Amino acid sequence: MTGLQLSKEFFFEKCLPLIEEKVPEALPYLAAGLAGEGSECFGYDDVQSRDHDWGASVCLWIPKEAAGYADSLLDVFAALPEEFDGFPVKKTQNGRTGLFGIGGFYRSLIGLSKEPETVEEWMSVEEPKLAAAVNGEVFLDNYGEFSRIRKALLAHYPEDVRRIHIAHNAAMAAQTGQYNFPRSIQRGDRLTLDMIASHFAFYAANLVFLLNRRYKPFYKWTYRALRELPILGERSHERLERILEETDLKLKEQLIEEQSREIIEQFCVQGISSSGSDFMLDHVADIVSGIRDESLRKGPISMVL
């Protein structure tokens, strides 16, 4: 059983009945679930995860209109059992579970009390923070505001912002894997070659997430999450693993080119580039040209053209 499954059972069997008994007037305002930072929120927890900060837990989210019920809801948390189904109950854990104002919860992750509305706001938020803001599961949302913000975030970046991120990562993947790797083979510096391959894998993975319109999680879970993506996910995971493990440098170079070609094919399929080049950097101009926001289109990414 994952922490998310355990927590959902805990909410409906223990937490919700107590709220219905002690603070029923808060129910119309209540949202509950498990989301945010932590492997269990992504569904990636395993036996090893249970050695710290693991157990049944729940987040309760209320709007400012329900602030008057906060003390009573905190009393509910205090009254919850210490154990559930043989596992510890995390009533509050490092600000990750417990009672939150809706705006405060989102602000703690993305720095904003609701979804970003401008290009500048979208560009200010780190991608893993966005991934943490939309992971997990909402068990109940009677008021609807928490889920409204979540839905807006799940819609992914506005296209202008997605394109600038794609352009940046395409330029860096081209520079590392397609340009510097074959040149560095001639120098015979194995450590540098391994570093270049690792950097290429990082930028290539970023691109696959962007092409899927999914937020990339914290680096510890990036490659685990990559396998789940419908567009290039499983193949990219396997190929990037081979790139990092392969000792034959020429084969390593070939795998880098294969990964690059598949990403370029998706640029064309998704209509963000019409270049016929096999070199990712040659696609950056097309990608950037489709950005409508002039300040973003003429921003720092133009330096790589």
C-alpha positions as CSV (number, residue, x, y, z in Angstrom):
1,M,0.0,0.0,0.0
2,T,1.3,3.5,-0.9
3,G,1.2,6.4,1.5
4,L,-1.4,8.0,-0.8
5,Q,-3.7,5.0,-0.6
6,L,-3.2,4.7,3.2
7,S,-4.0,8.4,3.7
8,K,-7.1,8.3,1.6
9,E,-8.5,5.4,3.7
10,F,-7.5,7.3,6.8
11,F,-9.3,10.4,5.8
12,F,-12.6,8.7,5.0
13,E,-12.5,6.3,7.9
14,K,-11.2,8.5,10.7
15,C,-10.8,12.1,9.8
16,L,-14.0,12.9,7.9
17,P,-16.3,11.2,10.5
18,L,-14.7,13.3,13.2
19,I,-15.2,16.5,11.2
20,E,-18.8,15.6,10.6
21,E,-19.3,15.1,14.3
22,K,-17.4,18.0,15.7
23,V,-17.4,20.7,13.0
24,P,-20.1,20.0,10.5
25,E,-20.6,23.7,9.7
26,A,-17.1,23.7,8.2
27,L,-17.9,21.0,5.6
28,P,-19.3,23.3,2.9
29,Y,-15.9,25.1,2.8
30,L,-13.6,22.1,3.1
31,A,-11.2,20.5,0.6
32,A,-9.1,17.5,1.7
33,G,-6.4,15.4,0.1
34,L,-2.7,14.8,-0.1
35,A,-0.5,16.9,-2.3
36,G,2.8,18.8,-2.1
37,E,6.3,17.8,-1.3
38,G,7.1,14.2,-0.5
39,S,7.5,11.0,-2.4
40,E,4.1,9.7,-1.2
41,C,2.4,12.7,-2.9
42,F,3.8,11.5,-6.2
43,G,3.0,7.9,-5.5
44,Y,6.7,7.0,-5.6
45,D,7.1,5.9,-1.9
46,D,8.3,2.4,-1.3
47,V,9.5,0.3,1.6
48,Q,12.7,2.4,1.9
49,S,10.6,5.5,2.2
50,R,9.1,4.2,5.5
51,D,12.3,4.9,7.4
52,H,11.3,8.5,8.0
53,D,8.3,10.9,7.7
54,W,6.0,8.2,6.4
55,G,2.5,7.2,7.5
56,A,-1.2,8.2,7.3
57,S,-1.6,11.9,6.8
58,V,-4.0,14.4,5.2
59,C,-4.1,18.0,4.1
60,L,-7.2,20.1,4.9
61,W,-7.6,23.2,2.8
62,I,-10.0,26.0,3.7
63,P,-10.7,29.5,2.1
64,K,-10.3,32.7,4.1
65,E,-14.1,32.7,4.4
66,A,-13.8,29.7,6.7
67,A,-10.9,31.0,8.9
68,G,-13.2,31.1,11.9
69,Y,-13.3,27.3,11.9
70,A,-9.5,26.9,12.0
71,D,-9.3,26.3,15.7
72,S,-12.0,23.7,15.7
73,L,-10.4,21.8,12.8
74,L,-7.1,21.9,14.6
75,D,-8.9,20.3,17.6
76,V,-10.0,17.5,15.1
77,F,-6.4,16.9,14.2
78,A,-5.4,16.7,17.9
79,A,-8.2,14.1,18.5
80,L,-7.1,11.8,15.7
81,P,-5.5,8.5,16.6
82,E,-1.8,8.1,16.8
83,E,-1.9,5.0,14.6
84,F,-3.9,3.8,11.6
85,D,-3.9,0.3,10.1
86,G,-0.6,-0.4,12.0
87,F,1.2,2.7,10.7
88,P,1.9,6.1,12.4
89,V,-0.4,9.0,11.8
90,K,1.3,12.3,10.8
91,K,-1.0,14.9,12.1
92,T,1.4,17.7,11.1
93,Q,4.8,17.1,9.5
94,N,7.2,19.9,8.7
95,G,4.4,22.1,7.2
96,R,3.6,19.4,4.6
97,T,0.4,18.1,6.2
98,G,-2.3,19.4,8.4
99,L,-4.6,22.5,8.1
100,F,-3.9,25.1,5.4
101,G,-5.5,28.2,4.0
102,I,-5.9,27.6,0.3
103,G,-3.9,30.6,-0.7
104,G,-1.2,29.8,1.9
105,F,-0.7,26.3,0.7
106,Y,-0.1,27.4,-2.9
107,R,2.0,30.3,-1.8
108,S,4.3,27.9,0.2
109,L,5.0,25.9,-3.0
110,I,4.8,28.3,-6.0
111,G,5.2,31.7,-4.2
112,L,1.7,32.8,-5.3
113,S,-1.7,32.4,-3.6
114,K,-3.3,31.3,-6.9
115,E,-2.4,30.3,-10.4
116,P,0.1,32.6,-12.2
117,E,-1.6,35.1,-14.5
118,T,1.2,36.8,-16.3
119,V,4.3,35.6,-18.3
120,E,6.5,37.1,-15.5
121,E,4.6,35.1,-12.8
122,W,4.9,31.9,-14.8
123,M,8.6,32.4,-15.4
124,S,9.2,33.1,-11.7
125,V,8.1,29.6,-10.5
126,E,10.4,26.7,-10.4
127,E,9.1,23.7,-12.4
128,P,9.5,21.1,-9.5
129,K,7.3,23.4,-7.4
130,L,4.6,23.4,-10.0
131,A,4.9,19.6,-10.1
132,A,4.5,19.4,-6.3
133,A,1.4,21.7,-6.4
134,V,-0.5,19.4,-8.7
135,N,0.5,15.9,-7.6
136,G,-1.3,13.6,-5.2
137,E,-5.0,13.5,-5.0
138,V,-7.9,15.6,-3.9
139,F,-10.2,13.4,-1.8
140,L,-13.0,16.0,-1.3
141,D,-13.6,19.6,-2.4
142,N,-17.0,21.0,-1.4
143,Y,-16.0,24.6,-1.9
144,G,-14.3,24.2,-5.2
145,E,-11.6,26.9,-5.0
146,F,-8.7,24.6,-4.3
147,S,-9.6,22.4,-7.3
148,R,-10.1,25.5,-9.5
149,I,-6.5,26.6,-8.9
150,R,-5.2,23.1,-9.3
151,K,-7.0,22.7,-12.6
152,A,-5.5,25.9,-13.9
153,L,-2.0,24.8,-12.9
154,L,-2.6,21.3,-14.5
155,A,-3.3,23.0,-17.8
156,H,0.4,23.5,-17.9
157,Y,2.4,26.6,-19.1
158,P,0.9,29.1,-21.5
159,E,2.3,28.3,-24.9
160,D,4.7,31.3,-25.0
161,V,6.2,30.1,-21.7
162,R,6.4,26.5,-22.9
163,R,8.1,27.6,-26.1
164,I,10.8,29.6,-24.3
165,H,11.6,26.6,-22.0
166,I,11.7,24.3,-25.0
167,A,14.0,26.7,-26.9
168,H,16.4,27.0,-23.9
169,N,16.6,23.2,-23.3
170,A,16.9,22.5,-27.1
171,A,19.8,24.9,-27.3
172,M,21.5,23.4,-24.3
173,A,20.9,19.8,-25.5
174,A,22.4,20.6,-28.9
175,Q,25.4,22.3,-27.3
176,T,26.2,19.5,-24.9
177,G,25.2,16.3,-26.7
178,Q,25.3,17.1,-30.4
179,Y,28.2,19.6,-30.5
180,N,30.5,19.2,-27.5
181,F,30.3,15.4,-27.1
182,P,31.7,14.4,-30.5
183,R,34.4,17.1,-30.3
184,S,35.4,16.0,-26.8
185,I,35.8,12.4,-28.0
186,Q,38.8,13.6,-29.9
187,R,40.3,15.0,-26.7
188,G,39.9,11.7,-24.9
189,D,38.9,13.3,-21.6
190,R,36.6,10.6,-20.1
191,L,35.5,12.6,-17.1
192,T,34.4,15.5,-19.3
193,L,32.6,13.2,-21.6
194,D,30.7,11.7,-18.7
195,M,29.7,15.2,-17.5
196,I,28.6,16.2,-21.0
197,A,26.5,13.0,-21.3
198,S,24.9,13.7,-18.0
199,H,24.1,17.3,-19.0
200,F,22.6,16.1,-22.2
201,A,20.4,13.6,-20.4
202,F,19.2,16.4,-18.1
203,Y,18.2,18.7,-21.0
204,A,16.7,15.9,-23.1
205,A,14.5,14.8,-20.1
206,N,13.4,18.4,-19.6
207,L,12.3,18.5,-23.3
208,V,10.3,15.3,-23.0
209,F,8.4,16.7,-20.1
210,L,7.7,19.9,-22.0
211,L,6.6,18.0,-25.1
212,N,4.1,16.1,-22.8
213,R,2.9,19.3,-21.2
214,R,3.8,17.9,-17.8
215,Y,5.9,19.5,-15.0
216,K,9.2,17.9,-14.2
217,P,9.4,16.9,-10.5
218,F,12.3,17.3,-8.1
219,Y,15.5,15.7,-9.7
220,K,15.3,12.6,-7.4
221,W,12.1,11.6,-9.2
222,T,12.7,13.0,-12.7
223,Y,13.7,9.8,-14.4
224,R,11.1,7.7,-12.5
225,A,8.4,10.1,-13.7
226,L,9.9,10.2,-17.3
227,R,8.8,6.5,-17.8
228,E,5.2,7.4,-17.2
229,L,5.0,10.1,-20.0
230,P,3.0,9.0,-23.1
231,I,5.1,10.9,-25.6
232,L,8.7,9.5,-25.8
233,G,8.6,8.7,-22.1
234,E,9.5,5.0,-21.8
235,R,11.9,5.0,-24.8
236,S,13.7,8.1,-23.5
237,H,14.1,6.6,-20.1
238,E,15.7,3.5,-21.6
239,R,17.9,5.4,-24.0
240,L,19.1,8.0,-21.5
241,E,20.0,5.2,-19.1
242,R,22.0,3.6,-21.9
243,I,23.7,6.9,-22.7
244,L,24.8,7.2,-19.1
245,E,26.0,3.6,-18.8
246,E,27.5,3.0,-22.2
247,T,31.3,2.7,-22.4
248,D,31.7,2.6,-26.1
249,L,32.0,6.4,-27.0
250,K,30.9,6.0,-30.6
251,L,27.8,4.1,-29.5
252,K,27.1,6.7,-26.9
253,E,27.3,9.4,-29.6
254,Q,24.9,7.4,-31.7
255,L,22.4,7.1,-28.9
256,I,22.6,10.9,-28.3
257,E,21.7,11.5,-31.9
258,E,18.8,9.0,-31.8
259,Q,17.4,10.8,-28.8
260,S,17.9,14.2,-30.5
261,R,16.1,13.0,-33.7
262,E,13.1,11.7,-31.8
263,I,12.8,15.0,-29.9
264,I,13.1,16.9,-33.2
265,E,10.4,14.8,-34.8
266,Q,8.1,15.9,-32.0
267,F,8.9,19.5,-32.6
268,C,7.5,19.0,-36.1
269,V,4.5,16.9,-35.0
270,Q,3.5,19.6,-32.5
271,G,4.0,22.4,-35.0
272,I,6.6,24.3,-33.1
273,S,9.3,24.0,-35.8
274,S,9.4,23.3,-39.5
275,S,13.2,23.0,-39.9
276,G,14.4,19.8,-41.5
277,S,17.7,19.9,-39.7
278,D,19.0,17.1,-37.5
279,F,20.7,19.6,-35.2
280,M,18.5,20.8,-32.4
281,L,20.0,24.3,-32.3
282,D,18.7,24.9,-35.8
283,H,15.1,24.5,-34.5
284,V,15.4,27.2,-31.8
285,A,14.7,30.1,-34.2
286,D,11.4,28.5,-35.3
287,I,10.4,27.7,-31.8
288,V,11.1,31.3,-30.6
289,S,9.5,32.9,-33.6
290,G,6.1,31.5,-32.5
291,I,6.2,33.4,-29.2
292,R,3.7,36.2,-29.2
293,D,5.0,38.1,-26.2
294,E,7.6,40.4,-27.6
295,S,9.6,40.8,-24.4
296,L,9.8,37.0,-24.0
297,R,10.6,36.5,-27.7
298,K,13.4,39.0,-27.6
299,G,14.7,37.9,-24.2
300,P,18.0,36.1,-23.3
301,I,17.2,33.0,-25.3
302,S,17.9,35.1,-28.5
303,M,21.6,35.1,-27.5
304,V,21.9,31.4,-28.5
305,L,20.7,32.0,-32.1
